[in-house]
């Protein structure tokens, strides 16, 4: 992370218009639009550093927090001083005593690094992007996993026997049609109940739903 900090500072001080794969963004709307485009471009994974926003200042990345994972892995390293939880559907979260800057990385092809309250640096394929990706992976390994109360068995209502049977079959990889035949319910009912269970389990995929159900002792 120290190397990433130094490189971010170096690029932030350079005048715009270089051919180093970076482009400065200024203004809340421009930063928010770039954030949305970056998230939409991700097909495999989003990596993120999240730091507290000063009291009274709008959150330029608020659209990110309302956005479902679409089955894409989303990992966040948060600052311990953050006062708001980041618990969201399909998000893995860890924390450090201090996260130096806000950052989003879409897959490994582009990143957005905060330079100030309403400024950011858009980074394309470059040495800096490679360092940021490597730095995130090192930081993730050092960060502390954040407990998710929603995954604690005592915080959840007991699962019904019908839903438990559905989870067992679903975790085995059965199709909706196969589940329908085995449980003697319509395909539409299967789809509705699977969707409801995935929402309760905060799972982006059926495999993740099975893992979360096992953690809670449901199956």
C-alpha positions in Angstrom: 0.0 0.0 0.0 2.9 2.4 0.7 4.1 2.0 -3.0 0.5 2.6 -4.2 0.2 5.7 -2.0 3.5 7.2 -3.4 2.4 6.5 -7.0 -1.0 8.0 -6.5 0.5 11.1 -5.0 3.0 11.3 -7.8 0.3 11.1 -10.5 -2.0 13.4 -8.6 0.6 16.2 -8.8 1.2 15.9 -12.5 -0.7 18.2 -14.9 -3.6 16.6 -16.9 -3.4 15.4 -20.4 -0.4 13.0 -20.2 -0.2 9.6 -21.9 0.3 7.7 -18.7 -3.1 6.1 -18.7 -4.6 8.5 -16.2 -7.3 11.2 -16.5 -8.3 13.7 -13.8 -12.0 14.1 -13.1 -13.5 17.2 -11.4 -16.9 17.9 -10.0 -19.4 15.7 -8.2 -21.4 14.8 -11.4 -18.4 13.8 -13.4 -17.0 11.6 -10.7 -20.4 10.0 -10.1 -20.9 9.3 -13.8 -17.4 7.8 -14.0 -18.2 5.6 -11.0 -21.4 4.3 -12.6 -19.6 3.6 -15.9 -16.8 1.8 -14.1 -19.2 -0.4 -12.2 -21.2 -1.2 -15.3 -18.0 -2.3 -17.1 -17.1 -4.9 -14.5 -17.7 -8.5 -15.5 -15.9 -10.5 -12.8 -14.9 -8.4 -9.7 -15.0 -5.0 -8.1 -12.3 -4.1 -5.5 -12.9 -1.1 -3.3 -11.2 1.0 -0.6 -13.9 2.8 1.4 -13.1 5.7 3.8 -15.5 7.9 5.8 -17.2 10.9 4.1 -17.0 14.2 6.0 -20.2 15.1 7.8 -22.7 17.0 5.7 -21.0 16.1 2.4 -23.0 14.2 -0.2 -21.7 10.7 -1.2 -20.7 10.8 -4.8 -20.7 7.0 -5.0 -24.2 6.5 -3.5 -25.3 4.7 -6.6 -22.8 2.0 -5.8 -24.5 1.3 -2.5 -27.9 0.7 -4.0 -26.5 -1.5 -6.8 -26.9 -5.3 -6.6 -23.8 -7.4 -7.2 -25.2 -9.0 -10.5 -23.2 -12.1 -9.4 -19.9 -10.2 -9.6 -17.6 -10.6 -6.6 -17.3 -7.4 -4.7 -14.6 -6.9 -2.0 -14.3 -3.8 0.2 -11.6 -2.8 2.6 -13.1 -0.2 5.0 -11.6 2.3 7.4 -12.2 1.4 11.1 -13.4 4.9 11.7 -16.3 4.5 9.3 -19.5 5.2 11.1 -21.9 3.5 8.7 -22.0 -0.2 8.0 -21.2 -1.4 4.5 -23.1 -4.7 4.8 -24.8 -5.3 1.5 -26.0 -8.1 -0.6 -23.1 -10.1 -2.1 -20.3 -7.9 -0.6 -17.2 -9.2 1.3 -15.9 -6.7 3.8 -12.7 -6.4 5.7 -11.2 -3.4 7.7 -8.0 -1.7 8.6 -7.2 1.0 11.1 -6.7 3.4 8.3 -7.5 3.3 4.6 -5.6 6.2 2.8 -7.9 6.9 -0.1 -11.1 6.0 -1.8 -10.8 3.6 -4.7 -12.7 1.4 -7.1 -11.1 -1.2 -9.4 -13.3 -2.8 -12.1 -11.8 -6.2 -12.9 -8.2 -5.3 -13.6 -8.8 -2.9 -16.5 -9.6 0.5 -14.9 -9.6 2.2 -11.5 -11.0 5.4 -10.0 -9.0 6.9 -7.1 -10.3 9.8 -5.0 -8.1 12.9 -5.0 -10.3 15.2 -3.0 -13.9 15.8 -2.0 -15.1 16.2 -5.6 -12.1 15.0 -7.6 -10.8 11.7 -8.7 -8.2 10.1 -11.0 -9.4 7.7 -13.7 -6.7 5.2 -14.3 -6.5 2.9 -17.4 -4.0 0.1 -18.1 -0.7 1.3 -16.7 2.0 0.6 -14.1 -0.1 2.5 -11.6 -3.1 0.3 -12.2 -1.0 -2.8 -11.8 0.4 -1.5 -8.5 -3.1 -0.7 -7.2 -4.4 -4.2 -8.0 -1.4 -5.8 -6.4 -1.6 -3.4 -3.4 -5.3 -4.3 -2.9 -4.6 -8.0 -2.8 -1.8 -7.5 -0.2 -4.1 -5.2 1.8 -7.0 -7.7 1.6 -4.7 -10.4 3.1 -3.7 -8.1 6.0 -7.2 -6.7 6.7 -9.5 -8.1 9.4 -12.8 -9.7 8.3 -15.8 -7.8 9.4 -18.5 -9.8 11.3 -21.8 -9.7 9.5 -24.6 -9.9 12.0 -27.0 -10.9 9.3 -25.1 -14.2 8.9 -25.3 -15.1 12.6 -27.8 -18.0 13.1 -29.4 -16.3 16.2 -30.3 -13.2 14.2 -32.3 -15.2 11.6 -35.7 -16.8 11.9 -35.7 -20.6 11.7 -36.0 -22.0 8.2 -39.1 -24.1 7.4 -38.7 -27.7 6.5 -40.0 -27.0 3.0 -37.4 -24.3 2.5 -34.7 -26.5 4.0 -35.5 -29.2 1.5 -35.5 -26.7 -1.3 -32.0 -25.4 -0.2 -30.6 -28.9 -0.1 -31.8 -29.7 -3.6 -30.8 -26.2 -4.9 -27.3 -26.5 -3.4 -26.9 -29.8 -5.2 -27.2 -27.9 -8.5 -30.6 -29.1 -9.5 -32.5 -27.0 -12.2 -35.8 -25.3 -11.5 -37.5 -28.1 -13.5 -35.8 -30.8 -11.5 -36.7 -29.1 -8.2 -40.3 -28.7 -9.3 -40.6 -32.4 -10.0 -38.8 -33.5 -6.8 -40.8 -31.2 -4.5 -44.1 -31.4 -6.4 -44.5 -27.7 -6.8 -44.7 -25.5 -9.9 -41.6 -24.0 -11.6 -42.9 -20.5 -10.9 -43.3 -21.4 -7.2 -39.7 -22.8 -7.2 -38.4 -19.6 -8.8 -40.3 -17.4 -6.3 -39.1 -19.3 -3.3 -35.5 -19.5 -4.5 -35.5 -15.7 -5.1 -36.9 -15.2 -1.6 -34.3 -17.5 0.0 -31.4 -15.8 -1.8 -32.6 -12.4 -0.6 -32.8 -13.7 3.0 -29.3 -15.2 2.7 -27.9 -12.1 1.0 -26.6 -14.3 -1.8 -25.7 -13.2 -5.3 -25.7 -16.8 -6.7 -27.3 -20.1 -5.8 -23.9 -21.5 -4.8 -23.4 -18.6 -2.4 -26.9 -19.2 -1.0 -26.0 -22.8 -0.2 -22.7 -21.7 1.5 -24.6 -19.0 3.6 -27.3 -21.5 4.5 -24.7 -24.0 5.7 -23.0 -21.2 7.8 -26.4 -20.6 9.5 -27.0 -24.3 10.1 -30.0 -24.3 7.9 -28.8 -27.3 5.9 
